[in-house]
Amino acid sequence: MANTIRIKRRASGNAGAPSSLENAELAFNEVDDILYYGEGTGGLNGSATTILAIAGSGAFTTLSTDQTITGNKTFSGNVIVPTPTANSHAATKAYVDSAMGTVATSFTAAGDSGSVTITTGTDTLTIAGGTGLTSVAGATDTVTINLDNTAVTAGSYGAANTVATFTVDAQGRLTAAGNTTISINAGQITGFTEDAQDAAAALFTNGTHNGIAATYDDDNSKLNLNVSDFTITLGGDLTGNVTITDLASATLTATVAANSVALGTDTTGDYVGSVAAGTGISLANTGTEGGIFTVTNAGVVSLTGTTNQIAVSASTGAVTLSLPANVTISENLTVTGDFTVQGNTTTLNTSTLVVEDKNIVLANVASPTNTTADGAGLTVLGDTNKTLNWVNASTSWTSSENFDLATGKSYKINGTDVLTATSLGSAVVSTSITSTGTIISGTWSATINNTTIDGGTF
């Protein structure tokens, strides 16, 4: 009967070496198909001090001894060939390096538009500067892209009395820069004359008037003044009264008091007579009795004007009331019709100016053009003049001062936000910004200008 020698084995459970073996004892783990051998002992039947894996699936190689391995082998990881230490090693490495060098590799380089295929060992990848850019291959593994200089002189542009002007090319670069003096005259501001007339008329028509009515005729640019009807009562030796409705053709009638001298019925010639003190006389300018009647020592009937308000003049048979050349109204003046000022200067010495019209027209000339509008605007007096003017040369509104928007407000173009206190509007897709602060987050999708890229630490 044949003898069967079995070694220690494990059919299931954990892979790996047994926890202990006797000296020269074998054990096979069927879980990982590895054969183990117990080595080293303190005596003939002592426990092994080392358990070695000596066989199993495939062949075992050692890490520190010379071995010859036959047959083709495939390595799935990186194969690292050490620096040669002998001629035979150098020859092997030289062969491998030569064989690898003959294997060409390629990669694709893509730009904003188009792409190229680069074959290593054959092609050269060139990083060329485009419009306004220059590339320099300087330090090892480094290509620097520089922004070309333009003809613009570096410095600050614009001042209190000038506005900066710029020329921008298709790449968004400044190719020219300068300053234009701010100059806007009244003729360049649309609606200025009309609004000034309306404002001046409002001073009259919105005021309180006594004895005179003011109306503004906007269509004809006229301010019409009408003195209210008034009554003159005669005194002294004369009695009666008259209501004045038309200063140019008013009739003044007095009734002769008791003990008077009648003129009679003769309507020809001049009448001259004397009346004693205390008697009365009838004066008339009716067109039927002309002439002059002299009152001697019989009292005085007179009309006296007020400086800069009412003027009084007299001629044969007539007393004329009129407005003087220079009129001063001590109280309010209301003009209900149009108010027209045809002088050269209109001065408004008032603390409050209220204009009902929604649009102030400036530079209102017979044939308005951009030239007649040049320099029109507003000037506020201060330590220096603060101006907002239209400049024809730049076809722009120009300001001598800053604009400070309230919180939450923004600058807009055609109804679209372009700038707020903290960000550019989303519609701004092209700028000429040449420097920024620290960029914390976001996605770059543009050519990087004037930046050195290398393989340093980061």
C-alpha positions as CSV (number, residue, x, y, z in Angstrom):
1,M,0.0,0.0,0.0
2,A,1.4,3.3,-1.1
3,N,2.3,5.9,1.6
4,T,0.7,9.4,1.2
5,I,2.5,12.2,2.7
6,R,0.3,15.3,3.2
7,I,1.5,18.7,4.3
8,K,-0.3,21.2,6.4
9,R,-2.9,23.1,4.3
10,R,-5.7,25.6,4.5
11,A,-8.7,25.1,2.1
12,S,-10.7,28.2,3.1
13,G,-10.5,31.3,5.2
14,N,-7.8,33.9,5.2
15,A,-5.0,34.2,2.7
16,G,-1.4,34.4,3.9
17,A,1.1,32.5,6.0
18,P,0.2,30.3,8.9
19,S,0.7,31.8,12.4
20,S,3.3,29.2,13.2
21,L,5.3,26.2,11.7
22,E,7.8,23.7,13.0
23,N,11.3,23.7,11.7
24,A,11.3,22.3,8.1
25,E,7.5,22.0,8.2
26,L,5.6,22.9,5.0
27,A,2.2,24.4,4.7
28,F,0.1,25.3,1.6
29,N,-2.7,27.9,1.6
30,E,-5.2,27.0,-1.0
31,V,-6.9,30.4,-0.6
32,D,-3.9,32.2,-2.3
33,D,-2.1,29.1,-3.7
34,I,1.2,29.9,-1.8
35,L,3.5,27.2,-0.3
36,Y,5.2,28.2,3.0
37,Y,8.3,26.7,4.7
38,G,9.3,26.9,8.4
39,E,13.0,28.0,8.8
40,G,15.2,28.2,11.9
41,T,14.8,26.6,15.3
42,G,16.3,26.3,18.7
43,G,16.3,22.5,18.6
44,L,15.5,19.4,16.5
45,N,11.7,19.8,16.9
46,G,11.6,23.4,17.8
47,S,9.3,26.0,16.3
48,A,10.5,27.8,13.1
49,T,11.7,31.4,13.7
50,T,10.9,32.4,10.1
51,I,8.1,31.4,7.8
52,L,9.0,31.8,4.1
53,A,6.9,31.8,1.0
54,I,8.8,29.5,-1.3
55,A,6.4,28.5,-4.1
56,G,3.0,29.0,-5.5
57,S,1.2,30.5,-8.5
58,G,3.9,31.7,-11.0
59,A,7.6,32.0,-10.1
60,F,9.1,33.9,-7.2
61,T,12.0,36.3,-7.6
62,T,14.2,37.7,-4.9
63,L,14.8,41.3,-4.3
64,S,18.6,41.2,-3.5
65,T,20.2,38.3,-5.4
66,D,21.1,37.8,-9.0
67,Q,18.6,35.7,-11.0
68,T,17.9,34.8,-14.6
69,I,14.3,35.1,-15.7
70,T,13.4,33.5,-19.0
71,G,10.4,34.1,-21.2
72,N,8.5,37.3,-22.1
73,K,7.4,39.3,-19.2
74,T,4.9,42.2,-19.2
75,F,5.1,44.9,-16.5
76,S,2.0,47.0,-15.9
77,G,3.7,49.7,-13.9
78,N,6.6,52.1,-14.7
79,V,9.9,50.4,-15.5
80,I,12.8,52.4,-14.1
81,V,16.3,51.7,-15.4
82,P,19.0,52.7,-13.0
83,T,22.1,54.7,-13.9
84,P,24.6,52.3,-15.5
85,T,27.5,51.2,-13.3
86,A,29.4,49.0,-15.9
87,N,29.9,48.9,-19.6
88,S,27.5,46.0,-20.0
89,H,24.8,48.0,-18.2
90,A,25.5,51.1,-20.3
91,A,25.0,49.1,-23.5
92,T,21.7,47.8,-22.3
93,K,20.4,51.3,-21.3
94,A,21.8,52.8,-24.6
95,Y,19.8,50.2,-26.6
96,V,16.6,50.9,-24.6
97,D,17.0,54.7,-25.0
98,S,17.7,54.4,-28.7
99,A,14.7,52.1,-29.2
100,M,12.4,54.5,-27.3
101,G,13.8,57.5,-29.2
102,T,12.6,56.0,-32.5
103,V,9.0,55.9,-31.3
104,A,7.4,59.3,-32.2
105,T,4.7,60.8,-30.0
106,S,2.4,63.7,-30.8
107,F,0.0,66.0,-29.1
108,T,-2.5,68.7,-30.3
109,A,-2.1,72.4,-29.5
110,A,-5.3,74.5,-29.9
111,G,-5.8,78.3,-30.0
112,D,-8.9,80.5,-29.7
113,S,-9.4,79.3,-33.3
114,G,-7.8,76.4,-35.1
115,S,-5.4,73.7,-33.8
116,V,-2.1,72.0,-34.8
117,T,-0.6,68.6,-34.3
118,I,3.0,68.6,-32.8
119,T,5.2,65.6,-33.3
120,T,7.9,65.3,-30.6
121,G,11.5,65.0,-31.9
122,T,10.4,66.5,-35.2
123,D,8.3,69.6,-34.9
124,T,8.9,72.8,-32.9
125,L,6.0,74.4,-31.0
126,T,6.3,78.2,-31.6
127,I,4.4,80.6,-29.3
128,A,4.1,83.8,-31.4
129,G,2.9,87.2,-30.3
130,G,-0.3,88.4,-32.0
131,T,-1.3,92.1,-32.6
132,G,0.3,94.2,-29.9
133,L,2.1,91.2,-28.3
134,T,5.7,90.0,-28.5
135,S,6.9,86.6,-27.2
136,V,10.5,86.0,-25.9
137,A,12.0,82.5,-25.2
138,G,14.4,83.4,-22.5
139,A,15.1,81.4,-19.4
140,T,15.0,77.6,-19.4
141,D,11.5,76.2,-20.0
142,T,10.1,79.8,-20.0
143,V,8.4,81.8,-22.7
144,T,7.4,85.4,-21.8
145,I,4.6,87.2,-23.6
146,N,5.0,91.0,-23.5
147,L,2.4,93.7,-24.3
148,D,3.9,96.1,-26.9
149,N,4.1,99.8,-26.2
150,T,1.8,102.2,-28.1
151,A,2.3,105.9,-29.1
152,V,0.3,107.0,-26.1
153,T,2.4,108.9,-23.5
154,A,1.9,107.5,-20.0
155,G,0.3,109.9,-17.5
156,S,-3.0,111.3,-16.3
157,Y,-5.5,113.0,-18.6
158,G,-8.4,115.3,-17.9
159,A,-8.6,118.2,-15.4
160,A,-11.0,120.7,-13.9
161,N,-11.3,122.6,-17.2
162,T,-10.5,119.8,-19.7
163,V,-11.9,116.4,-20.7
164,A,-9.7,113.5,-21.8
165,T,-10.0,112.2,-25.4
166,F,-8.8,108.8,-26.5
167,T,-8.5,106.7,-29.7
168,V,-9.0,103.0,-29.3
169,D,-8.0,100.4,-31.9
170,A,-9.8,97.1,-32.7
171,Q,-7.9,95.3,-30.0
172,G,-9.1,97.8,-27.3
173,R,-5.7,99.5,-27.0
174,L,-5.3,103.3,-26.6
175,T,-3.4,104.6,-29.7
176,A,-3.8,108.3,-29.0
177,A,-4.7,110.4,-26.0
178,G,-5.1,114.1,-25.3
179,N,-7.0,116.8,-23.5
180,T,-9.8,119.1,-24.8
181,T,-10.8,122.3,-23.1
182,I,-14.3,122.3,-21.8
183,S,-16.4,125.1,-23.3
184,I,-20.2,125.1,-23.6
185,N,-22.2,128.3,-24.3
186,A,-25.9,128.9,-23.9
187,G,-26.5,128.4,-27.6
188,Q,-25.4,124.7,-27.3
189,I,-28.0,123.8,-24.7
190,T,-31.3,122.8,-26.2
191,G,-34.2,124.7,-24.8
192,F,-32.1,127.0,-22.6
193,T,-33.7,130.3,-24.0
194,E,-37.3,128.9,-23.7
195,D,-36.7,127.6,-20.1
196,A,-35.0,130.9,-19.1
197,Q,-38.0,132.8,-20.5
198,D,-40.4,130.5,-18.6
199,A,-38.4,130.9,-15.4
200,A,-38.3,134.7,-15.7
201,A,-42.0,134.8,-16.5
202,A,-42.8,132.6,-13.5
203,L,-41.2,135.3,-11.3
204,F,-43.9,137.7,-12.5
205,T,-46.9,135.4,-13.0
206,N,-46.5,133.5,-9.7
207,G,-46.0,136.6,-7.6
208,T,-48.5,138.7,-5.7
209,H,-49.5,141.9,-7.5
210,N,-51.2,145.1,-6.4
211,G,-52.7,147.3,-9.1
212,I,-51.1,145.5,-12.0
213,A,-51.7,142.2,-13.7
214,A,-48.9,140.2,-15.5
215,T,-49.5,137.4,-18.0
216,Y,-47.0,135.3,-20.0
217,D,-47.6,134.6,-23.7
218,D,-45.4,131.6,-24.2
219,D,-46.2,131.2,-27.9
220,N,-45.1,134.8,-28.7
221,S,-42.5,135.0,-25.8
222,K,-44.1,138.1,-24.3
223,L,-44.8,139.3,-20.8
224,N,-48.0,141.4,-20.8
225,L,-48.6,143.9,-18.0
226,N,-52.0,145.5,-17.4
227,V,-52.6,148.2,-14.8
228,S,-55.8,147.6,-13.0
229,D,-58.7,150.1,-13.3
230,F,-58.6,152.8,-10.6
231,T,-60.7,155.8,-9.5
232,I,-59.6,159.4,-9.1
233,T,-61.6,161.5,-6.6
234,L,-61.4,165.3,-7.1
235,G,-61.0,167.6,-4.0
236,G,-60.9,171.2,-3.1
237,D,-63.3,173.5,-5.1
238,L,-64.0,170.6,-7.4
239,T,-66.3,167.6,-6.8
240,G,-66.8,164.3,-8.7
241,N,-64.8,161.2,-9.5
242,V,-63.7,159.2,-12.5
243,T,-62.8,155.5,-13.1
244,I,-59.7,155.1,-15.3
245,T,-60.0,152.1,-17.6
246,D,-57.7,153.3,-20.4
247,L,-54.8,155.5,-19.5
248,A,-54.3,156.6,-23.1
249,S,-57.8,158.1,-23.6
250,A,-59.1,158.7,-20.0
251,T,-61.5,161.6,-19.4
252,L,-61.3,163.5,-16.2
253,T,-64.6,165.4,-15.3
254,A,-65.1,167.8,-12.4
255,T,-68.4,169.4,-11.3
256,V,-68.3,173.2,-10.7
257,A,-69.1,173.9,-7.0
258,A,-71.4,176.7,-5.8
259,N,-70.4,180.3,-6.7
260,S,-68.6,179.3,-9.8
261,V,-68.2,180.9,-13.2
262,A,-69.8,179.1,-16.2
263,L,-68.0,178.8,-19.5
264,G,-71.1,179.6,-21.5
265,T,-72.1,178.0,-24.8
266,D,-69.6,179.4,-27.2
267,T,-67.4,176.6,-28.5
268,T,-64.8,178.8,-30.3
269,G,-61.7,180.4,-29.1
270,D,-59.8,180.1,-25.8
271,Y,-61.3,180.9,-22.5
272,V,-59.3,182.7,-19.8
273,G,-60.8,183.8,-16.5
274,S,-60.1,184.1,-12.8
275,V,-62.0,182.6,-10.0
276,A,-61.7,183.7,-6.4
277,A,-60.4,181.4,-3.8
278,G,-63.0,178.9,-2.5
279,T,-65.0,178.8,-5.8
280,G,-65.3,175.9,-8.1
281,I,-64.8,175.3,-11.8
282,S,-65.8,172.6,-14.4
283,L,-62.9,171.2,-16.5
284,A,-63.7,169.0,-19.5
285,N,-61.8,167.5,-22.5
286,T,-64.8,166.2,-24.4
287,G,-64.0,167.5,-27.9
288,T,-66.8,170.1,-27.9
289,E,-65.1,172.8,-25.8
290,G,-61.5,173.3,-26.2
291,G,-59.0,175.7,-24.9
292,I,-57.3,176.5,-21.6
293,F,-58.9,177.7,-18.4
294,T,-56.6,179.3,-15.9
295,V,-57.5,178.9,-12.2
296,T,-56.1,181.7,-10.1
297,N,-55.7,181.3,-6.4
298,A,-58.4,178.6,-6.4
299,G,-56.4,175.6,-5.1
300,V,-54.5,172.9,-7.1
301,V,-55.7,169.7,-8.6
302,S,-52.7,167.4,-9.5
303,L,-51.7,163.9,-10.3
304,T,-48.3,162.7,-9.0
305,G,-46.5,159.6,-10.2
306,T,-44.4,157.2,-8.2
307,T,-40.7,156.7,-9.1
308,N,-40.1,153.6,-11.2
309,Q,-43.8,152.7,-11.0
310,I,-46.2,155.3,-12.6
311,A,-45.2,158.3,-14.7
312,V,-47.6,161.3,-15.1
313,S,-47.4,163.8,-18.0
314,A,-49.7,166.6,-19.1
315,S,-50.5,168.5,-22.3
316,T,-53.2,170.8,-23.4
317,G,-56.5,169.3,-22.2
318,A,-55.0,165.9,-21.3
319,V,-53.2,164.1,-18.4
320,T,-51.3,161.0,-19.4
321,L,-50.4,158.2,-17.0
322,S,-47.8,155.7,-18.2
323,L,-45.0,153.2,-17.1
324,P,-41.6,154.8,-16.7
325,A,-38.6,153.5,-18.7
326,N,-37.3,151.6,-15.7
327,V,-40.1,149.9,-13.7
328,T,-39.7,148.6,-10.1
329,I,-42.4,146.5,-8.6
330,S,-42.1,146.4,-4.8
331,E,-44.5,143.5,-4.3
332,N,-45.3,140.4,-6.2
333,L,-46.1,140.4,-10.0
334,T,-48.3,137.8,-11.6
335,V,-48.2,137.5,-15.4
336,T,-51.1,135.4,-16.6
337,G,-50.1,135.7,-20.3
338,D,-46.8,135.2,-22.0
339,F,-43.7,137.0,-20.7
340,T,-41.0,138.0,-23.1
341,V,-37.7,139.5,-22.2
342,Q,-35.9,141.0,-25.2
343,G,-32.9,142.6,-23.4
344,N,-29.4,141.1,-23.4
345,T,-29.3,140.1,-19.7
346,T,-31.9,138.5,-17.4
347,T,-30.9,138.4,-13.7
348,L,-32.9,136.4,-11.2
349,N,-32.1,137.4,-7.6
350,T,-34.2,134.8,-6.0
351,S,-33.5,132.0,-3.5
352,T,-36.0,129.6,-5.2
353,L,-36.5,129.0,-8.9
354,V,-39.5,126.9,-9.9
355,V,-39.9,125.9,-13.5
356,E,-43.1,124.0,-14.6
357,D,-41.7,123.2,-18.1
358,K,-40.1,119.7,-18.3
359,N,-37.4,120.7,-20.7
360,I,-35.0,123.7,-20.6
361,V,-33.9,124.8,-24.1
362,L,-30.5,126.4,-24.5
363,A,-28.8,127.8,-27.6
364,N,-32.1,128.6,-29.2
365,V,-31.0,130.4,-32.3
366,A,-32.6,130.7,-35.7
367,S,-30.5,128.0,-37.3
368,P,-29.2,125.7,-34.6
369,T,-26.1,123.5,-35.4
370,N,-23.6,121.5,-33.5
371,T,-21.3,124.6,-33.8
372,T,-23.8,126.9,-32.2
373,A,-24.4,124.3,-29.5
374,D,-20.6,124.1,-28.7
375,G,-19.9,125.1,-25.1
376,A,-23.6,125.2,-24.0
377,G,-24.4,124.0,-20.5
378,L,-24.5,125.0,-16.9
379,T,-22.0,126.9,-14.7
380,V,-22.1,126.9,-10.9
381,L,-19.9,129.5,-9.3
382,G,-17.6,128.4,-6.4
383,D,-13.9,128.6,-5.5
384,T,-13.6,127.4,-9.2
385,N,-16.4,127.3,-11.7
386,K,-18.3,123.9,-11.8
387,T,-19.4,123.2,-15.3
388,L,-21.4,120.7,-17.4
389,N,-21.1,121.5,-21.0
390,W,-21.6,120.1,-24.5
391,V,-18.3,120.0,-26.5
392,N,-18.7,119.7,-30.3
393,A,-15.1,118.6,-30.8
394,S,-15.7,115.4,-28.8
395,T,-19.5,115.2,-29.4
396,S,-19.9,114.6,-25.7
397,W,-21.2,116.1,-22.5
398,T,-18.2,117.1,-20.4
399,S,-18.1,117.8,-16.7
400,S,-15.4,119.6,-14.7
401,E,-16.4,117.7,-11.5
402,N,-16.9,114.1,-10.4
403,F,-20.2,112.3,-10.6
404,D,-21.1,110.5,-7.3
405,L,-24.0,108.1,-7.7
406,A,-26.1,107.1,-4.6
407,T,-25.8,103.6,-3.2
408,G,-27.5,101.0,-5.4
409,K,-27.3,103.2,-8.5
410,S,-25.3,102.4,-11.6
411,Y,-24.0,103.9,-14.9
412,K,-26.1,102.7,-17.9
413,I,-25.8,102.8,-21.6
414,N,-29.0,102.3,-23.6
415,G,-30.7,101.0,-20.5
416,T,-28.0,98.4,-19.7
417,D,-25.9,98.5,-16.6
418,V,-22.2,99.0,-17.4
419,L,-20.7,100.0,-14.1
420,T,-21.7,99.8,-10.4
421,A,-19.7,100.6,-7.2
422,T,-18.4,97.0,-7.2
423,S,-18.6,95.4,-10.6
424,L,-18.6,95.8,-14.4
425,G,-21.9,95.1,-16.0
426,S,-22.4,91.6,-17.6
427,A,-22.8,93.3,-21.0
428,V,-19.2,94.6,-20.9
429,V,-17.3,92.0,-22.9
430,S,-14.2,94.0,-23.9
431,T,-12.0,96.3,-21.8
432,S,-8.5,97.9,-21.9
433,I,-7.7,97.1,-18.3
434,T,-3.9,96.7,-18.0
435,S,-3.6,95.8,-14.4
436,T,-5.8,94.3,-11.6
437,G,-5.7,93.4,-7.9
438,T,-5.7,89.9,-6.6
439,I,-8.1,87.6,-8.4
440,I,-9.6,85.3,-5.8
441,S,-12.0,83.2,-8.0
442,G,-13.4,82.9,-11.4
443,T,-12.6,81.3,-14.8
444,W,-9.9,82.6,-17.1
445,S,-10.8,82.5,-20.8
446,A,-8.5,84.9,-22.5
447,T,-4.9,85.4,-23.6
448,I,-2.5,86.2,-20.7
449,N,-0.5,89.3,-21.5
450,N,2.9,90.4,-20.0
451,T,3.1,87.4,-17.7
452,T,6.0,84.9,-17.2
453,I,4.9,81.3,-16.8
454,D,7.5,78.7,-15.5
455,G,7.6,75.4,-13.6
456,G,8.3,76.9,-10.1
457,T,6.6,76.0,-6.9
458,F,3.1,77.2,-6.3
